[in-house]
Amino acid sequence: MGLRVVRTLLFGFLTLMTSFTAFAQLRISVGFGPPALPVYEQPLCPEDGYIWTPGYWAWDADYEDYYWVPGTWVLAPEPGYLWTPPYWAWSGGAFVFYNGYWGPQVGFYGGIDYGFGYFGNGFEGGRWENGRFFYNRSVTNINITNIHNVYNTTVVNDRDRMNRPSYNGGNGGINARPTPQQEAAARQRHLPPVAAQTQHIQAARGNPEFRAATNHGKPPVAATARPGEFRGGAVVPARAAGAPYNPPANRAANQPRGGNEPRPSSPENEGRSKTSNSESRPATHPSELPPMERRPAPNTGSAKLDQKYQQQQQKLQQRQDQQRQKLQQQQEKEHQQLAKQNAPDTKRQATEQRHQQQTQQLQQRHVQEQQKMQQRQAPPAPRPESKPKK
């Protein structure tokens, strides 16, 4: 097995725990739309081989707010692979998020004009030739002193650059549908965001200044030369918001109610299983389940008995954690097999349904085991005091 293959498998293992490829697309829905795309410049490409990934608005269910994920340059997981950006779309009475992915061709990303080569259809910022990436100087910021594999093809983009919607469909959104070529690209082998992208998203999510309610659509860091680097000379602030943005006064009341669309297991929500309206929805994979509850040490009044109970709890928690990990790895292996087989959507959907059933059964079994142990370890009820005989 070559180094390149090993590297790819490692990337896949690390990121599948928190995100999914397009063929296993899981979605999050929000009742009000994301801000318009901010106006910003592209930072200089740091080194040969990096590919531009545009910035976008993600959703944080904890704060019920959108937050900006800055655009950045990223190394592709494999030669020949290109990035299909994530996007929002109006569907079924809510705004639905679709994850980005790596693949041999750029697929549909909602027709969103992210700029810098991503003008709504395909990618004009560069191309692969004989295992090496060549940059289109007309739309990407390249230092030709350090990078010589360049070309110059003028791209005509007649879209109104003053209008910068960040979602497809709905009121004020982009009116675009996938082409047959893009639909075919969606069925190709895909890889999820690489580890650097995952860390980049998590860092953005943890920065309060990136939240839309704080920056009103004009993030202080719109783009950066390398993932996760939000300080220094390579950081590019937004010049302006794409449009005036004021979040709804009662954001929780604007969340969709009901529905069967599960939340994505991705860096945007870090595997949480609650929905945007804080209602619980079934998890499809163990990585989406909430962390196992760590119960406090028993207090029966007997130090020796309490220590015994605590050891029993620790063993149960370790065993349940191992079972989660084992099921997660088994399901990831099945995902990889489906990708290699280029399986049809019907088979992939059936696999996801089976995964959800397996995950729910595992969770129910674990809850029952914890309840039984809690009952066994509960201190005995005090005996009622006997009344003195008259």
C-alpha positions as CSV (number, residue, x, y, z in Angstrom):
1,M,0.0,0.0,0.0
2,G,1.6,3.3,-1.1
3,L,2.1,6.3,1.1
4,R,-0.6,8.3,-0.8
5,V,-3.2,5.6,-0.2
6,V,-2.3,5.4,3.5
7,R,-2.6,9.1,3.8
8,T,-6.0,9.1,2.2
9,L,-7.3,6.4,4.5
10,L,-6.1,8.3,7.5
11,F,-7.8,11.5,6.4
12,G,-11.0,9.5,5.8
13,F,-10.9,7.9,9.3
14,L,-10.2,11.2,11.1
15,T,-12.9,13.2,9.4
16,L,-15.7,10.6,9.1
17,M,-16.1,10.8,12.8
18,T,-17.4,14.3,12.5
19,S,-18.6,14.7,8.8
20,F,-20.0,12.8,6.0
21,T,-19.5,12.6,2.3
22,A,-22.1,13.8,-0.1
23,F,-23.5,10.3,-0.7
24,A,-24.3,10.1,3.0
25,Q,-25.6,13.6,3.0
26,L,-27.3,14.5,6.3
27,R,-28.9,17.9,6.7
28,I,-29.7,20.6,9.2
29,S,-32.7,23.0,8.6
30,V,-33.1,26.5,9.9
31,G,-36.2,28.7,9.8
32,F,-34.5,31.9,8.7
33,G,-31.8,32.5,6.0
34,P,-28.1,33.1,6.3
35,P,-26.6,36.6,5.7
36,A,-25.4,37.5,2.2
37,L,-21.8,36.7,1.3
38,P,-19.4,39.4,2.6
39,V,-17.1,41.3,0.2
40,Y,-13.5,40.4,0.6
41,E,-10.2,39.8,-1.2
42,Q,-8.5,36.5,-1.7
43,P,-5.3,36.1,0.3
44,L,-2.1,35.0,-1.5
45,C,-1.8,31.3,-2.1
46,P,0.8,30.1,0.5
47,E,2.5,27.3,-1.5
48,D,2.2,25.2,-4.6
49,G,-0.5,22.6,-4.4
50,Y,-3.0,24.5,-2.3
51,I,-6.6,24.8,-3.6
52,W,-8.9,27.6,-2.7
53,T,-12.0,26.8,-0.6
54,P,-14.4,29.7,-0.3
55,G,-15.9,31.0,2.9
56,Y,-19.5,30.3,3.8
57,W,-22.1,30.8,6.6
58,A,-22.5,27.7,8.9
59,W,-25.1,27.2,11.7
60,D,-24.4,27.0,15.5
61,A,-27.4,25.4,17.2
62,D,-26.1,26.2,20.7
63,Y,-26.3,30.0,20.0
64,E,-29.1,29.6,17.3
65,D,-27.0,31.8,15.1
66,Y,-25.0,31.6,11.8
67,Y,-21.3,32.0,12.0
68,W,-18.7,32.7,9.2
69,V,-16.2,30.1,8.2
70,P,-13.4,32.0,6.5
71,G,-12.2,31.1,3.0
72,T,-8.8,29.5,3.0
73,W,-6.2,27.6,1.0
74,V,-6.2,23.8,1.6
75,L,-4.1,20.9,0.3
76,A,-6.3,18.4,-1.6
77,P,-6.5,14.9,-0.1
78,E,-5.5,13.3,-3.4
79,P,-4.1,14.5,-6.7
80,G,-6.9,15.1,-9.2
81,Y,-9.5,16.0,-6.5
82,L,-11.4,19.3,-6.5
83,W,-13.5,21.0,-3.8
84,T,-17.3,21.3,-4.1
85,P,-18.3,24.0,-1.6
86,P,-21.2,23.6,0.9
87,Y,-24.4,25.6,0.4
88,W,-27.8,26.5,1.8
89,A,-31.0,25.9,-0.1
90,W,-34.7,26.7,0.6
91,S,-36.5,23.3,0.8
92,G,-39.7,22.1,2.5
93,G,-40.3,25.4,4.3
94,A,-36.8,25.8,5.8
95,F,-33.2,26.5,4.9
96,V,-31.3,23.3,4.5
97,F,-27.5,22.9,4.6
98,Y,-25.6,20.6,2.3
99,N,-22.0,19.7,3.2
100,G,-19.0,20.3,0.9
101,Y,-16.8,17.4,-0.3
102,W,-13.7,16.5,-2.4
103,G,-14.1,14.7,-5.7
104,P,-12.7,14.2,-9.2
105,Q,-15.2,16.8,-10.5
106,V,-16.9,19.8,-8.9
107,G,-20.6,19.1,-8.3
108,F,-23.6,21.3,-7.6
109,Y,-23.2,23.9,-5.0
110,G,-26.5,25.7,-5.3
111,G,-25.4,28.1,-8.1
112,I,-23.9,30.3,-5.4
113,D,-21.3,32.8,-6.6
114,Y,-18.6,32.5,-4.1
115,G,-16.1,34.2,-6.3
116,F,-12.4,33.4,-7.0
117,G,-13.3,30.7,-9.6
118,Y,-16.5,29.4,-7.9
119,F,-19.0,31.5,-9.9
120,G,-22.0,29.2,-9.4
121,N,-21.1,26.4,-11.9
122,G,-17.9,24.4,-11.7
123,F,-14.5,25.8,-10.9
124,E,-12.5,28.2,-13.0
125,G,-9.7,28.8,-10.6
126,G,-7.4,26.0,-11.8
127,R,-7.1,22.5,-13.1
128,W,-5.1,19.3,-12.6
129,E,-2.6,18.2,-15.3
130,N,-0.5,15.0,-14.9
131,G,-0.9,15.0,-11.1
132,R,0.0,18.7,-10.7
133,F,-2.4,21.6,-10.0
134,F,-2.2,24.6,-12.4
135,Y,-3.6,28.0,-11.3
136,N,-5.7,30.4,-13.4
137,R,-4.1,33.8,-12.7
138,S,-7.1,35.7,-13.9
139,V,-9.2,34.6,-10.9
140,T,-6.7,33.5,-8.2
141,N,-4.1,35.4,-6.2
142,I,-0.8,33.6,-7.1
143,N,2.8,34.7,-6.6
144,I,4.3,33.7,-10.0
145,T,7.8,34.1,-8.5
146,N,7.2,31.0,-6.3
147,I,4.6,29.2,-8.3
148,H,5.3,28.6,-12.0
149,N,2.5,26.2,-13.0
150,V,0.0,28.9,-14.0
151,Y,-2.1,29.8,-17.0
152,N,-4.3,32.8,-17.8
153,T,-7.9,32.3,-19.0
154,T,-10.3,35.2,-18.8
155,V,-13.6,34.2,-17.2
156,V,-16.7,36.2,-18.0
157,N,-18.9,36.4,-15.0
158,D,-22.0,38.5,-15.8
159,R,-23.7,38.0,-12.5
160,D,-24.5,41.1,-10.5
161,R,-21.7,41.3,-8.0
162,M,-23.6,43.8,-5.9
163,N,-26.2,41.1,-5.2
164,R,-24.5,38.4,-3.1
165,P,-27.1,35.8,-1.9
166,S,-25.7,32.9,0.0
167,Y,-28.5,30.4,-0.6
168,N,-30.4,28.7,-3.4
169,G,-34.2,29.1,-3.9
170,G,-36.7,30.9,-1.7
171,N,-37.2,34.7,-1.5
172,G,-34.0,36.4,-2.8
173,G,-32.1,33.2,-3.4
174,I,-30.2,31.9,-6.4
175,N,-32.5,30.2,-9.0
176,A,-30.3,27.3,-10.1
177,R,-30.8,23.6,-10.6
178,P,-28.1,20.9,-11.0
179,T,-27.1,19.9,-14.5
180,P,-26.9,16.3,-15.7
181,Q,-23.2,16.5,-15.4
182,Q,-23.4,17.8,-11.8
183,E,-25.9,15.0,-10.9
184,A,-23.4,12.5,-12.3
185,A,-20.6,14.1,-10.3
186,A,-22.7,13.6,-7.1
187,R,-22.5,9.9,-7.7
188,Q,-18.8,9.7,-8.0
189,R,-16.3,8.8,-5.2
190,H,-16.1,11.6,-2.7
191,L,-14.0,12.4,0.3
192,P,-15.2,14.6,3.3
193,P,-13.3,17.7,4.4
194,V,-9.7,17.0,5.4
195,A,-8.5,17.3,9.0
196,A,-7.2,20.9,8.5
197,Q,-10.7,21.9,7.3
198,T,-12.4,20.3,10.2
199,Q,-10.1,22.1,12.7
200,H,-10.6,25.3,10.7
201,I,-14.4,25.1,11.1
202,Q,-14.2,24.2,14.8
203,A,-12.0,27.2,15.4
204,A,-14.4,29.5,13.5
205,R,-17.4,28.2,15.5
206,G,-15.6,29.0,18.8
207,N,-15.0,32.6,17.9
208,P,-17.9,34.9,19.1
209,E,-16.8,37.6,16.6
210,F,-17.6,35.3,13.7
211,R,-21.3,35.1,14.7
212,A,-23.7,36.9,12.4
213,A,-25.5,38.5,15.3
214,T,-22.2,40.1,16.3
215,N,-20.7,41.1,13.0
216,H,-24.0,41.7,11.1
217,G,-22.7,40.0,8.0
218,K,-19.3,41.6,8.0
219,P,-16.9,39.2,9.7
220,P,-13.6,40.5,11.0
221,V,-11.8,37.6,9.3
222,A,-13.3,36.9,5.9
223,A,-10.4,34.8,4.6
224,T,-7.0,33.5,5.6
225,A,-4.0,32.0,3.8
226,R,-3.9,28.8,5.9
227,P,-6.6,26.9,7.8
228,G,-7.1,28.0,11.4
229,E,-4.8,31.1,11.2
230,F,-7.0,34.0,12.2
231,R,-4.3,36.4,13.1
232,G,-1.3,38.0,11.3
233,G,-0.6,39.5,8.0
234,A,-2.2,36.7,6.0
235,V,-5.6,37.5,7.4
236,V,-8.1,39.3,5.2
237,P,-11.0,41.2,6.8
238,A,-14.3,41.7,5.1
239,R,-14.5,45.1,3.3
240,A,-18.3,45.2,3.6
241,A,-21.3,43.0,4.2
242,G,-23.0,41.6,1.1
243,A,-26.3,43.2,2.2
244,P,-27.7,44.7,5.4
245,Y,-28.4,41.9,8.0
246,N,-30.4,41.9,11.2
247,P,-31.1,38.6,12.7
248,P,-34.7,37.9,13.9
249,A,-35.4,39.2,17.4
250,N,-36.7,35.8,18.5
251,R,-34.5,33.4,16.6
252,A,-35.8,30.3,18.5
253,A,-39.3,31.0,17.3
254,N,-38.1,31.0,13.7
255,Q,-36.8,27.5,13.7
256,P,-38.7,24.8,11.8
257,R,-41.0,22.5,13.8
258,G,-41.2,18.8,13.1
259,G,-39.9,17.1,10.0
260,N,-37.7,14.1,9.5
261,E,-34.4,15.6,8.4
262,P,-31.6,14.6,10.8
263,R,-28.8,17.0,11.7
264,P,-25.5,16.5,10.0
265,S,-22.6,15.0,11.8
266,S,-20.1,17.6,11.0
267,P,-17.7,20.2,12.5
268,E,-20.5,22.7,12.3
269,N,-22.4,20.8,15.1
270,E,-19.6,18.6,16.4
271,G,-21.8,15.5,16.5
272,R,-24.6,16.9,18.6
273,S,-27.9,15.1,18.1
274,K,-30.2,17.9,19.1
275,T,-31.9,20.0,16.3
276,S,-31.9,23.6,15.7
277,N,-35.1,24.0,17.7
278,S,-33.6,22.0,20.6
279,E,-35.8,19.0,20.0
280,S,-34.2,15.5,19.9
281,R,-34.0,13.7,16.6
282,P,-32.8,10.2,16.0
283,A,-29.0,9.9,15.4
284,T,-27.9,7.9,12.4
285,H,-24.4,7.1,13.5
286,P,-22.8,6.7,17.0
287,S,-20.7,9.8,16.4
288,E,-23.9,11.8,16.4
289,L,-25.1,10.6,19.8
290,P,-24.6,12.9,22.8
291,P,-21.7,12.1,25.1
292,M,-22.4,9.3,27.6
293,E,-23.6,10.6,30.9
294,R,-21.0,10.3,33.6
295,R,-23.0,9.7,36.8
296,P,-21.6,10.9,40.1
297,A,-20.1,8.4,42.5
298,P,-22.6,6.6,44.7
299,N,-23.1,7.7,48.3
300,T,-24.5,4.8,50.2
301,G,-22.7,5.7,53.5
302,S,-20.3,2.8,53.1
303,A,-16.9,3.8,51.6
304,K,-16.1,0.3,50.6
305,L,-19.4,-0.2,48.9
306,D,-19.2,3.2,47.2
307,Q,-15.8,2.3,45.8
308,K,-17.1,-1.0,44.5
309,Y,-20.1,0.7,42.8
310,Q,-17.8,3.4,41.2
311,Q,-15.6,0.7,39.7
312,Q,-18.7,-1.0,38.3
313,Q,-19.8,2.2,36.7
314,Q,-16.4,2.8,35.2
315,K,-16.3,-0.6,33.6
316,L,-19.8,-0.1,32.2
317,Q,-18.9,3.2,30.7
318,Q,-15.7,1.9,29.2
319,R,-17.5,-1.1,27.6
320,Q,-20.2,1.2,26.2
321,D,-17.6,3.6,24.8
322,Q,-15.9,0.6,23.1
323,Q,-19.2,-0.6,21.6
324,R,-19.9,2.9,20.2
325,Q,-16.4,3.0,18.6
326,K,-16.8,-0.5,17.2
327,L,-20.1,0.3,15.6
328,Q,-18.8,3.6,14.3
329,Q,-15.9,1.9,12.6
330,Q,-18.1,-0.8,11.2
331,Q,-20.4,1.8,9.6
332,E,-17.5,3.8,8.3
333,K,-16.1,0.7,6.6
334,E,-19.5,0.2,4.9
335,H,-19.4,3.8,3.7
336,Q,-16.0,3.2,2.2
337,Q,-17.1,0.0,0.4
338,L,-20.2,1.9,-1.0
339,A,-17.9,4.6,-2.3
340,K,-15.5,2.1,-4.0
341,Q,-18.5,0.3,-5.6
342,N,-20.1,3.6,-6.7
343,A,-23.3,2.2,-5.3
344,P,-26.6,3.7,-6.4
345,D,-28.5,6.1,-4.1
346,T,-31.2,3.6,-3.2
347,K,-28.5,1.3,-1.7
348,R,-26.9,4.1,0.1
349,Q,-30.2,5.3,1.6
350,A,-31.0,1.7,2.7
351,T,-27.6,1.5,4.4
352,E,-28.2,4.8,6.2
353,Q,-31.6,3.6,7.4
354,R,-30.0,0.4,8.7
355,H,-27.2,2.5,10.4
356,Q,-29.8,4.6,12.1
357,Q,-31.6,1.5,13.4
358,Q,-28.3,0.0,14.7
359,T,-27.4,3.3,16.4
360,Q,-30.8,3.6,18.1
361,Q,-30.8,0.0,19.3
362,L,-27.3,0.5,20.8
363,Q,-28.4,3.7,22.5
364,Q,-31.5,2.1,24.0
365,R,-29.5,-0.8,25.2
366,H,-27.0,1.5,26.9
367,V,-29.7,3.5,28.6
368,Q,-31.3,0.4,29.9
369,E,-28.0,-0.9,31.3
370,Q,-27.4,2.4,33.0
371,Q,-30.8,2.4,34.5
372,K,-30.4,-1.2,35.8
373,M,-27.1,-0.3,37.4
374,Q,-28.5,2.8,39.0
375,Q,-31.3,0.8,40.5
376,R,-28.9,-1.8,41.9
377,Q,-26.7,0.9,43.4
378,A,-29.5,2.9,44.9
379,P,-29.3,3.1,48.7
380,P,-32.0,1.1,50.4
381,A,-35.1,3.0,51.5
382,P,-35.2,3.7,55.2
383,R,-37.4,1.5,57.2
384,P,-40.4,3.2,58.7
385,E,-40.1,3.8,62.4
386,S,-42.2,1.5,64.4
387,K,-44.8,3.0,66.7
388,P,-44.4,2.3,70.4
389,K,-46.9,-0.2,71.8
390,K,-49.4,1.3,74.1
